[in-house]
Amino acid sequence: MDVTECKHAEKALRQSEERLRLILENSTDGINIAELDPETPRRRLIMCNDKYVEMSGRSREELMASEDLNAIMKPYGTDQQIQQGRQKLSQGIAIRGTSSWIRPDGKENYYEWTATPIPMGDRLYIVGIDRDITERKKAEEKLKQYQFMVESAHDAIFFKDLENRYVIANKKTLEAFGLSREQVIGKSDVEIMPNKEQAKNNIEDDRTVFKTGKVVETTKQMSSADGKRLWFEAIKVPQFNDEGNIIGLVGIARDVTERRAAEDELLFKTALLEAQSETSIDGILVVDNEGKSILFNERFGKMWNIPEHILGTQDDEKMLQYVLEQVKEPGKFLEKVKYLYSHKNEKSKDELQFKDGRVFDRYSCPLVDPSGRYYGRIWYFRNITESKRAEEELRRSREEYVAVTNLTGDIIVKIDKEGRWTFLNDGACNFWGRPREELLGTLFANYLHPNDIEKTNTAIEKMVKSKQIISMANRQKSAKRWRTVEWNGIAIFDEAGNYLGLQATGRDITEHKMAKEALQRARDELETRVEQRTAELAEANKELRSEIRERQKAQKRLRSLTSELSLAEERLRRRIATEIHDYVGQNLAISKMKLESLSELVHSPELVETLEDVRNLVAQTIQSMRSLTFELSPPVLYELGFEAAVEWLVRQIRQQHNLSADFSDDGQSKPLDDNVRVLLFQAVRELLVNVAKHAKAQNVTVLTQRIGNEIQVSVEDNGVGFDIPKRSTHDYKTNGFGLFSIRERLSHIGGRLDVKSRPGCGTRVTLEAPIGQARQNRKEKTKWRI
């Protein structure tokens, strides 16, 4: 028989078995073949690899000797699951699952397994493949624990890849965004954050981590989905693979919004407290629980006059010694301080008397937190010296007030808002005929006539509403009978505007009222008589008005005559001055010249001296004559014009009265006729003389200017001034040529007078007159303005 093919088949079979053995022995899974008893759940091991032996924790001999693996190995699953598995295997269906074995050493291992049925005749073999997943199971359990920790963390925890996309995001991260997990995972910050600028900043931080491989810590503000502004403290840590390459980052962000708000609030409160401390009117000193000073404001140092070099050292002993030297009772002061330091929970308020007369309010209380922990003590010092003096002054004022109210014969009372008497002077007690103790606290309405109650309440309401003094009269039940009292009352309010009551002064007008009624009757009779006389007076008034019209016409004629008289007087002055200058002056000048010639011919010393005396006398006469000429009628007024004459007049006032006088002109042409020029010059001269003699001024200014067709001359001084409404122009005289006279004369030529003055603020008088032909157009339209 040719056995070549058999040999080849046997060889191939051996090779196949060898390969199968090598596969089984080198497999990382446990492989076994067991025979399954179709009648019972027993399994008998036929063969297994070394990995299966290692996984079982038993020896191969123990496994192979066992008639039932179920006896030494924990079955896969529950009894029901085992029964269902046997049924599937009997039906030729492979099964798989996970389970755990309890090894002999008590260690529990987890496995993934598959069981494949192989029927051979009437026998059923099961090929089992078991994979140890104990480490993976532990890792999964650990990962579940980590996942639980991450999900239950109070911080936002996330993982990002190198594309800045979220791979993992816990519940807090999702809550911060206000989005679901599906909306966050796989997305970048730019895609999910509403504020794109904040998103770009986050990505910049990620890139820094990826670029440097270092941890980045930041504190940033982020807007949530609902628009809230949140603060986060974040730390981003790079993540590396086994080769040391960065594969992403883990971030942990903590919501510090409330803490940030609390810190901001704390900073604000700290700044506020410091500001309050420095702006407080009290001196503030804070000491710790050992009695050492830790804080004081600037006011404290100033109140106690403690030098800066002592305050700067915060040396309590030196500060205390400096304080003790100022108070009147240093021993008592020190005793109180030691007492409060030893009784930590006590509060204290007292007064400190100083050697220099000052008085301080001292208040101290412990610094204790809500839990009762003691931190130290705070001291407040307030200077109440002035308030003490005010209290004493108020006490004296009250005593004086009571004394004054008792001296008057009027009734003086105070009533609270309930209508009860709180104060009555002696006059009030005498009026009602009862002692003060009996009246105080009783209702004033008890003594008021019933028919006058409504009227009185209305008056009180008016006092409260208007906050002004209200007068009224009502009937009061005095000690003897009903009497009429006239009241002046005013409502009293506190600083907050709350009504406290009222104060009233009353006077018994019973007799006065009776006299008034009698007077009224007399008045009625008088009115009847007046009506009778009215008709008689009407006729008399008619005649009087006619007489007044005649007098007005006479006054008009008088003003005209006065003006003409003034001009005639000026013409006479001018003529006299001219004659004196032309005749007397020339004769005196010739006499002086002849005396000078004669003195040259005479050789007798006595005669020369006599001639010299005569010549000097003639020179003085010439000078006096010239002054008299200028006084009568200054030639400059006619030769150089009005402006030059006023300027000369100002110089004369300056020289004669030692007065600062200035003249100013606008340089415009001001053609004036003789009447206007003379009248204005006289008025200015009289005004300047008045300033020099009566105004008590140091400066006077005269200004001439042309305004349209008018010349305006103002004389202004810085003297005592006067009250125009209280003083008529008739009273304000300028040495006989009063403002009234100036007004009348200016009115005659079509001019005006304007006076502005106040007591202590000087006086400004303005004269206005028409130029040339404008005079005729203005003559009948003038008014006097003051």
Secondary structure, 3 states (H helix, E strand, C coil): CCCHHHHHHHHHHHHHHHHHHHHHHHCCCEEEEEEECCCCCCEEEEEECHHHHHHHCCCHHHHHHCCCHHHHCCCCCCHHHHHHHHHHHHCCCCEEEEEEEECCCCCEEEEEEEEEEEEECCEEEEEEEEEECHHHHHHHHHHHHHHHHHHHCCCEEEEEECCCCEEEECHHHHHHHCCCHHHHCCCCHHHHCCCHHHHHHHHHHHHHHHHHCCCEEEEEEEECCCCCEEEEEEEEEEEECCCCCEEEEEEEEEECHHHHHHHHHHHHHHHHHHHHHHHCCCEEEEEECCCCEEEECHHHHHHCCCCHHHHHHCCHHHHHHHHHCCECCHHHHHHHHHHHHHCCCCCEEEEEEECCCCEEEEEEEEEECCCCCEEEEEEEEEECHHHHHHHHHHHHHHHHHHHHHHHCCCEEEEEECCCEEEEECHHHHHHHCCCHHHHCCCEHHHHECHHHHHHHHHHHHHHHHHCCCEEEEEEEECCCCEEEEEEEEEEEECCCCCEEEEEEEEEECHHHHHHHHHHHHHHHHHHHHHHHHHHHHHHHHHHHHHHHHHHHHHHHHHHHHHHHHHHHHHHHHHHHHHHHHHHHHHHHHHHHHHHHHHHHHCCCHHHHHHHHHHHHHHHHHHHHHHHHHHHHCCCHHHHCCHHHHHHHHHHHHHHHHCCEEEEEECCCCCCCCHHHHHHHHHHHHHHHHHHHHHHCCCEEEEEEEEECCEEEEEEEECCCCCCCCCCCCCCCCCCCCCHHHHHHHHHHCCCEEEEEECCCCCEEEEEEEECCCHHHHHCCCCCCEC
